[in-house]
């Protein structure tokens, strides 16, 4: 059975720059991939990945519906391990993996998928930086 120590080891062995904030929370800060504030939280039985990518346009904004449609399209065709989601305070990229059989390759694949989305999809969506 995997634990938060395994997640920490996988991050260290992958040379992914991160901070250990304790209580199973790790934050990836990787300028090379464009990732800022990617939270990785060990919440048994899952490992949850989440980063805020921008604000939700206000109701009635001209681009709101088009943005939501594009986020859904990217979820279906542009992302493999992660997905765009909405929260009260913004648009997020999120992913979750089972902790029990997590391996280093799976963790790296999710971080890479989110990094790819940040570098390739966010500028096209009109998000200028990861918040």
Secondary structure, 3 states (H helix, E strand, C coil): CCCHHHHHHHHHHCCCCEEEEECCEEEEEECCCCEEEEEEEEECCEEEEEEEEECCCCCCCCCHHHHHHHHHHHHHHCCCCCEEEEECCEEEEEEEEECCCCCHHHHHHHHHHHHHHHHHHHHHHCCCCCC
